[in-house]
Amino acid sequence: MNPAGGRARAWCLALALCGVVVAVDQGSKAAIQSALVPGQRIAVFPGLHLTDVHNKGIAFGLAGGGGAGLIVLTLAALGLILVLFARNATRPGLWVPVGLLAGGAFGNLADRVRIDSVTDWIDLPLWPSFNLADVAIILGVAGLALVFMEESQE
């Protein structure tokens, strides 16, 4: 495959994954919000509860009340990720963590813009509540590290 074709394919795959993450994240949050009232917590099985909490901060409630500043920070982080991807789009597998990171960031950004907080609904013992966008971001960061560590070991 020529470099331009590989680059275009990587962008298409990253954008598709990003879209899937946003859709699944926003769909899961809508389902929780229609089934629970804010603050309600129901047990699914031991060690897993569903809840409807609204986080005005970033991860684990840090920087609560950041408002427009958190939106700007999210957009800046997305910009950096897209620049990194633009420079390395043909790197094998990079589209996966970029799609996960961008999808997670856009999923939480949609909440911030729409309701001024992020809906968290997965509640595990001894851990702050989180959502699927958060999971995608964590997996994306880990994947990004793996992609770049793999190349440095070659």
Backbone hydrogen bonds, N-H to C=O, Kabsch-Sander energy under -0.5 kcal/mol:
donor,donor_aa,acceptor,acceptor_aa,energy
6,G,2,N,-2.4
7,R,3,P,-2.3
8,A,4,A,-2.4
9,R,5,G,-2.3
10,A,6,G,-2.2
11,W,7,R,-2.3
12,C,8,A,-2.5
13,L,9,R,-2.6
14,A,10,A,-2.6
15,L,11,W,-2.7
16,A,12,C,-2.4
17,L,13,L,-2.6
18,C,14,A,-2.6
19,G,15,L,-2.5
20,V,16,A,-2.2
21,V,17,L,-2.7
22,V,18,C,-2.5
23,A,19,G,-2.5
24,V,20,V,-2.8
25,D,21,V,-2.8
26,Q,22,V,-3.0
27,G,23,A,-2.4
28,S,24,V,-2.4
29,K,25,D,-2.3
30,A,26,Q,-2.2
31,A,27,G,-2.2
32,I,28,S,-2.2
33,Q,29,K,-2.6
34,S,30,A,-1.8
35,A,31,A,-1.3
36,L,32,I,-2.5
39,G,52,D,-3.6
40,Q,37,V,-2.6
42,I,50,L,-2.8
44,V,45,F,-0.6
44,V,48,L,-2.8
45,F,48,L,-1.4
48,L,45,F,-2.7
49,H,123,D,-2.5
50,L,42,I,-2.9
51,T,121,W,-1.8
52,D,40,Q,-1.1
53,V,120,D,-2.4
55,N,53,V,-0.5
55,N,118,V,-3.1
56,K,54,H,-0.6
58,I,62,L,-3.7
61,G,58,I,-2.1
62,L,59,A,-1.6
64,G,61,G,-0.8
66,G,56,K,-0.7
66,G,63,A,-1.1
69,G,66,G,-1.8
70,L,67,G,-0.7
71,I,67,G,-1.4
72,V,68,A,-2.5
73,L,69,G,-2.5
74,T,70,L,-2.4
75,L,71,I,-2.4
76,A,72,V,-2.4
77,A,73,L,-2.5
78,L,74,T,-2.6
79,G,75,L,-2.3
80,L,76,A,-2.3
81,I,77,A,-2.3
82,L,78,L,-2.5
83,V,79,G,-2.3
84,L,80,L,-2.6
85,F,81,I,-2.4
86,A,82,L,-2.7
87,R,83,V,-2.0
88,N,84,L,-1.0
88,N,85,F,-0.6
89,A,85,F,-0.8
91,R,88,N,-2.3
94,L,91,R,-1.9
96,V,93,G,-1.4
98,V,94,L,-1.9
99,G,95,W,-2.4
100,L,96,V,-2.4
101,L,97,P,-2.9
102,A,98,V,-2.7
103,G,99,G,-2.3
104,G,100,L,-2.6
105,A,101,L,-2.6
106,F,102,A,-2.9
107,G,103,G,-2.4
108,N,104,G,-2.2
109,L,105,A,-2.4
110,A,106,F,-2.4
111,D,107,G,-1.2
112,R,108,N,-2.2
113,V,109,L,-2.6
114,R,110,A,-2.4
115,I,111,D,-3.5
116,D,111,D,-0.6
116,D,112,R,-1.2
117,S,111,D,-0.8
118,V,55,N,-2.8
120,D,53,V,-2.8
120,D,118,V,-0.6
121,W,130,F,-2.0
122,I,130,F,-3.2
123,D,49,H,-2.5
123,D,121,W,-0.6
124,L,122,I,-0.6
127,W,124,L,-1.3
130,F,122,I,-1.9
135,V,131,N,-1.6
136,A,132,L,-2.4
137,I,133,A,-2.3
138,I,134,D,-2.4
139,L,135,V,-2.7
140,G,136,A,-2.5
141,V,137,I,-2.6
142,A,138,I,-2.4
143,G,139,L,-2.7
144,L,140,G,-2.6
145,A,141,V,-2.2
146,L,142,A,-2.3
147,V,143,G,-2.7
148,F,144,L,-2.2
149,M,145,A,-2.6
150,E,146,L,-2.7
151,E,147,V,-1.4
152,S,148,F,-1.6
153,Q,149,M,-1.2
154,E,151,E,-1.2
